[in-house]
């Protein structure tokens, strides 16, 4: 069988944990951050788990996981 290609856009946006959860970052992280409060800026630092409805689509784009 031929190798499956990894979707490079998805690879840069998503991270798969050791337990298999797909984590994502919030959008709008780097644009117009000067006027936001420090508390609001800190909320952009962490990663959030992906919703269950999108999980199967992303797993198809990342057949070998993300390093």
HELIX and SHEET records of a PDB file:
HELIX    1   1 UNK A    8  UNK A   13  1                                   6    
HELIX    2   2 UNK A   38  UNK A   42  1                                   5    
HELIX    3   3 UNK A   52  UNK A   61  1                                  10    
SHEET    1   A 3 UNK A  14  UNK A  16  0                                        
SHEET    2   A 3 UNK A  22  UNK A  24 -1                                        
SHEET    3   A 3 UNK A  48  UNK A  49 -1                                        
END                                                                             
